[in-house]
């Protein structure tokens, strides 16, 4: 498994800090990116969280899959 986790269906007001606080519970987050529209800089509703190890990434997927 990869160290990177896709995160979809994000609310428009989700911030990097908020997202990191949720995913940090499952391991060491090394990078976090919320994708933004090029012109408006508004959130596109998805992002990626990269963990230090595949084990942490798997724990996040198992713990957060199908949650809001």
Phi and psi in radians as a Rosetta constraint file:
Dihedral C 1 N 2 CA 2 C 2 CIRCULARHARMONIC -1.381 0.35
Dihedral N 2 CA 2 C 2 N 3 CIRCULARHARMONIC 2.865 0.35
Dihedral C 2 N 3 CA 3 C 3 CIRCULARHARMONIC -1.471 0.35
Dihedral N 3 CA 3 C 3 N 4 CIRCULARHARMONIC -0.164 0.35
Dihedral C 3 N 4 CA 4 C 4 CIRCULARHARMONIC -1.780 0.35
Dihedral N 4 CA 4 C 4 N 5 CIRCULARHARMONIC 2.375 0.35
Dihedral C 4 N 5 CA 5 C 5 CIRCULARHARMONIC -2.067 0.35
Dihedral N 5 CA 5 C 5 N 6 CIRCULARHARMONIC 2.265 0.35
Dihedral C 5 N 6 CA 6 C 6 CIRCULARHARMONIC -1.404 0.35
Dihedral N 6 CA 6 C 6 N 7 CIRCULARHARMONIC 2.365 0.35
Dihedral C 6 N 7 CA 7 C 7 CIRCULARHARMONIC -2.154 0.35
Dihedral N 7 CA 7 C 7 N 8 CIRCULARHARMONIC 2.031 0.35
Dihedral C 7 N 8 CA 8 C 8 CIRCULARHARMONIC -1.965 0.35
Dihedral N 8 CA 8 C 8 N 9 CIRCULARHARMONIC 2.990 0.35
Dihedral C 8 N 9 CA 9 C 9 CIRCULARHARMONIC 1.010 0.35
Dihedral N 9 CA 9 C 9 N 10 CIRCULARHARMONIC 0.725 0.35
Dihedral C 9 N 10 CA 10 C 10 CIRCULARHARMONIC -1.348 0.35
Dihedral N 10 CA 10 C 10 N 11 CIRCULARHARMONIC 2.464 0.35
Dihedral C 10 N 11 CA 11 C 11 CIRCULARHARMONIC -1.140 0.35
Dihedral N 11 CA 11 C 11 N 12 CIRCULARHARMONIC 2.633 0.35
Dihedral C 11 N 12 CA 12 C 12 CIRCULARHARMONIC -1.064 0.35
Dihedral N 12 CA 12 C 12 N 13 CIRCULARHARMONIC -0.473 0.35
Dihedral C 12 N 13 CA 13 C 13 CIRCULARHARMONIC -1.641 0.35
Dihedral N 13 CA 13 C 13 N 14 CIRCULARHARMONIC 0.171 0.35
Dihedral C 13 N 14 CA 14 C 14 CIRCULARHARMONIC -1.200 0.35
Dihedral N 14 CA 14 C 14 N 15 CIRCULARHARMONIC 2.269 0.35
Dihedral C 14 N 15 CA 15 C 15 CIRCULARHARMONIC -1.839 0.35
Dihedral N 15 CA 15 C 15 N 16 CIRCULARHARMONIC 2.880 0.35
Dihedral C 15 N 16 CA 16 C 16 CIRCULARHARMONIC -1.063 0.35
Dihedral N 16 CA 16 C 16 N 17 CIRCULARHARMONIC -0.692 0.35
Dihedral C 16 N 17 CA 17 C 17 CIRCULARHARMONIC -1.118 0.35
Dihedral N 17 CA 17 C 17 N 18 CIRCULARHARMONIC -0.750 0.35
Dihedral C 17 N 18 CA 18 C 18 CIRCULARHARMONIC -1.114 0.35
Dihedral N 18 CA 18 C 18 N 19 CIRCULARHARMONIC -0.802 0.35
Dihedral C 18 N 19 CA 19 C 19 CIRCULARHARMONIC -1.111 0.35
Dihedral N 19 CA 19 C 19 N 20 CIRCULARHARMONIC -0.735 0.35
Dihedral C 19 N 20 CA 20 C 20 CIRCULARHARMONIC -1.124 0.35
Dihedral N 20 CA 20 C 20 N 21 CIRCULARHARMONIC -0.671 0.35
Dihedral C 20 N 21 CA 21 C 21 CIRCULARHARMONIC -1.105 0.35
Dihedral N 21 CA 21 C 21 N 22 CIRCULARHARMONIC -0.586 0.35
Dihedral C 21 N 22 CA 22 C 22 CIRCULARHARMONIC -1.269 0.35
Dihedral N 22 CA 22 C 22 N 23 CIRCULARHARMONIC -0.812 0.35
Dihedral C 22 N 23 CA 23 C 23 CIRCULARHARMONIC -1.383 0.35
Dihedral N 23 CA 23 C 23 N 24 CIRCULARHARMONIC -0.380 0.35
Dihedral C 23 N 24 CA 24 C 24 CIRCULARHARMONIC -1.117 0.35
Dihedral N 24 CA 24 C 24 N 25 CIRCULARHARMONIC -0.411 0.35
Dihedral C 24 N 25 CA 25 C 25 CIRCULARHARMONIC -1.110 0.35
Dihedral N 25 CA 25 C 25 N 26 CIRCULARHARMONIC -0.324 0.35
Dihedral C 25 N 26 CA 26 C 26 CIRCULARHARMONIC -1.822 0.35
Dihedral N 26 CA 26 C 26 N 27 CIRCULARHARMONIC -0.059 0.35
Dihedral C 26 N 27 CA 27 C 27 CIRCULARHARMONIC 2.681 0.35
Dihedral N 27 CA 27 C 27 N 28 CIRCULARHARMONIC -3.047 0.35
Dihedral C 27 N 28 CA 28 C 28 CIRCULARHARMONIC -1.380 0.35
Dihedral N 28 CA 28 C 28 N 29 CIRCULARHARMONIC 1.978 0.35
Dihedral C 28 N 29 CA 29 C 29 CIRCULARHARMONIC -1.446 0.35
Dihedral N 29 CA 29 C 29 N 30 CIRCULARHARMONIC 2.137 0.35
Dihedral C 29 N 30 CA 30 C 30 CIRCULARHARMONIC -1.695 0.35
Dihedral N 30 CA 30 C 30 N 31 CIRCULARHARMONIC -0.425 0.35
Dihedral C 30 N 31 CA 31 C 31 CIRCULARHARMONIC -2.746 0.35
Dihedral N 31 CA 31 C 31 N 32 CIRCULARHARMONIC 2.585 0.35
Dihedral C 31 N 32 CA 32 C 32 CIRCULARHARMONIC -2.524 0.35
Dihedral N 32 CA 32 C 32 N 33 CIRCULARHARMONIC 2.346 0.35
Dihedral C 32 N 33 CA 33 C 33 CIRCULARHARMONIC -2.479 0.35
Dihedral N 33 CA 33 C 33 N 34 CIRCULARHARMONIC 2.110 0.35
Dihedral C 33 N 34 CA 34 C 34 CIRCULARHARMONIC -1.701 0.35
Dihedral N 34 CA 34 C 34 N 35 CIRCULARHARMONIC 2.157 0.35
Dihedral C 34 N 35 CA 35 C 35 CIRCULARHARMONIC -1.287 0.35
Dihedral N 35 CA 35 C 35 N 36 CIRCULARHARMONIC 2.413 0.35
Dihedral C 35 N 36 CA 36 C 36 CIRCULARHARMONIC -2.194 0.35
Dihedral N 36 CA 36 C 36 N 37 CIRCULARHARMONIC 2.642 0.35
Dihedral C 36 N 37 CA 37 C 37 CIRCULARHARMONIC -1.133 0.35
Dihedral N 37 CA 37 C 37 N 38 CIRCULARHARMONIC 2.395 0.35
Dihedral C 37 N 38 CA 38 C 38 CIRCULARHARMONIC -1.089 0.35
Dihedral N 38 CA 38 C 38 N 39 CIRCULARHARMONIC -0.692 0.35
Dihedral C 38 N 39 CA 39 C 39 CIRCULARHARMONIC -1.509 0.35
Dihedral N 39 CA 39 C 39 N 40 CIRCULARHARMONIC -0.740 0.35
Dihedral C 39 N 40 CA 40 C 40 CIRCULARHARMONIC -1.724 0.35
Dihedral N 40 CA 40 C 40 N 41 CIRCULARHARMONIC -0.249 0.35
Dihedral C 40 N 41 CA 41 C 41 CIRCULARHARMONIC 1.128 0.35
Dihedral N 41 CA 41 C 41 N 42 CIRCULARHARMONIC 0.184 0.35
Dihedral C 41 N 42 CA 42 C 42 CIRCULARHARMONIC -1.305 0.35
Dihedral N 42 CA 42 C 42 N 43 CIRCULARHARMONIC 2.631 0.35
Dihedral C 42 N 43 CA 43 C 43 CIRCULARHARMONIC -1.065 0.35
Dihedral N 43 CA 43 C 43 N 44 CIRCULARHARMONIC 2.457 0.35
Dihedral C 43 N 44 CA 44 C 44 CIRCULARHARMONIC -1.599 0.35
Dihedral N 44 CA 44 C 44 N 45 CIRCULARHARMONIC 0.017 0.35
Dihedral C 44 N 45 CA 45 C 45 CIRCULARHARMONIC 1.556 0.35
Dihedral N 45 CA 45 C 45 N 46 CIRCULARHARMONIC 0.155 0.35
Dihedral C 45 N 46 CA 46 C 46 CIRCULARHARMONIC -2.616 0.35
Dihedral N 46 CA 46 C 46 N 47 CIRCULARHARMONIC 2.897 0.35
Dihedral C 46 N 47 CA 47 C 47 CIRCULARHARMONIC -2.868 0.35
Dihedral N 47 CA 47 C 47 N 48 CIRCULARHARMONIC -2.988 0.35
Dihedral C 47 N 48 CA 48 C 48 CIRCULARHARMONIC -2.397 0.35
Dihedral N 48 CA 48 C 48 N 49 CIRCULARHARMONIC 2.425 0.35
Dihedral C 48 N 49 CA 49 C 49 CIRCULARHARMONIC -2.096 0.35
Dihedral N 49 CA 49 C 49 N 50 CIRCULARHARMONIC 2.223 0.35
Dihedral C 49 N 50 CA 50 C 50 CIRCULARHARMONIC -1.927 0.35
Dihedral N 50 CA 50 C 50 N 51 CIRCULARHARMONIC 2.270 0.35
Dihedral C 50 N 51 CA 51 C 51 CIRCULARHARMONIC -1.807 0.35
Dihedral N 51 CA 51 C 51 N 52 CIRCULARHARMONIC 2.857 0.35
Dihedral C 51 N 52 CA 52 C 52 CIRCULARHARMONIC -1.220 0.35
Dihedral N 52 CA 52 C 52 N 53 CIRCULARHARMONIC -0.543 0.35
Dihedral C 52 N 53 CA 53 C 53 CIRCULARHARMONIC -2.345 0.35
Dihedral N 53 CA 53 C 53 N 54 CIRCULARHARMONIC 2.676 0.35
Dihedral C 53 N 54 CA 54 C 54 CIRCULARHARMONIC -1.098 0.35
Dihedral N 54 CA 54 C 54 N 55 CIRCULARHARMONIC -0.503 0.35
Dihedral C 54 N 55 CA 55 C 55 CIRCULARHARMONIC -1.117 0.35
Dihedral N 55 CA 55 C 55 N 56 CIRCULARHARMONIC -0.743 0.35
Dihedral C 55 N 56 CA 56 C 56 CIRCULARHARMONIC -1.130 0.35
Dihedral N 56 CA 56 C 56 N 57 CIRCULARHARMONIC -0.722 0.35
Dihedral C 56 N 57 CA 57 C 57 CIRCULARHARMONIC -1.085 0.35
Dihedral N 57 CA 57 C 57 N 58 CIRCULARHARMONIC -0.761 0.35
Dihedral C 57 N 58 CA 58 C 58 CIRCULARHARMONIC -1.115 0.35
Dihedral N 58 CA 58 C 58 N 59 CIRCULARHARMONIC -0.686 0.35
Dihedral C 58 N 59 CA 59 C 59 CIRCULARHARMONIC -1.095 0.35
Dihedral N 59 CA 59 C 59 N 60 CIRCULARHARMONIC -0.703 0.35
Dihedral C 59 N 60 CA 60 C 60 CIRCULARHARMONIC -1.148 0.35
Dihedral N 60 CA 60 C 60 N 61 CIRCULARHARMONIC -0.756 0.35
Dihedral C 60 N 61 CA 61 C 61 CIRCULARHARMONIC -1.082 0.35
Dihedral N 61 CA 61 C 61 N 62 CIRCULARHARMONIC -0.822 0.35
Dihedral C 61 N 62 CA 62 C 62 CIRCULARHARMONIC -1.101 0.35
Dihedral N 62 CA 62 C 62 N 63 CIRCULARHARMONIC -0.707 0.35
Dihedral C 62 N 63 CA 63 C 63 CIRCULARHARMONIC -1.378 0.35
Dihedral N 63 CA 63 C 63 N 64 CIRCULARHARMONIC -0.494 0.35
Dihedral C 63 N 64 CA 64 C 64 CIRCULARHARMONIC -1.986 0.35
Dihedral N 64 CA 64 C 64 N 65 CIRCULARHARMONIC -0.112 0.35
Dihedral C 64 N 65 CA 65 C 65 CIRCULARHARMONIC -1.026 0.35
Dihedral N 65 CA 65 C 65 N 66 CIRCULARHARMONIC 2.319 0.35
Dihedral C 65 N 66 CA 66 C 66 CIRCULARHARMONIC 1.107 0.35
Dihedral N 66 CA 66 C 66 N 67 CIRCULARHARMONIC 0.551 0.35
Dihedral C 66 N 67 CA 67 C 67 CIRCULARHARMONIC -2.002 0.35
Dihedral N 67 CA 67 C 67 N 68 CIRCULARHARMONIC 2.882 0.35
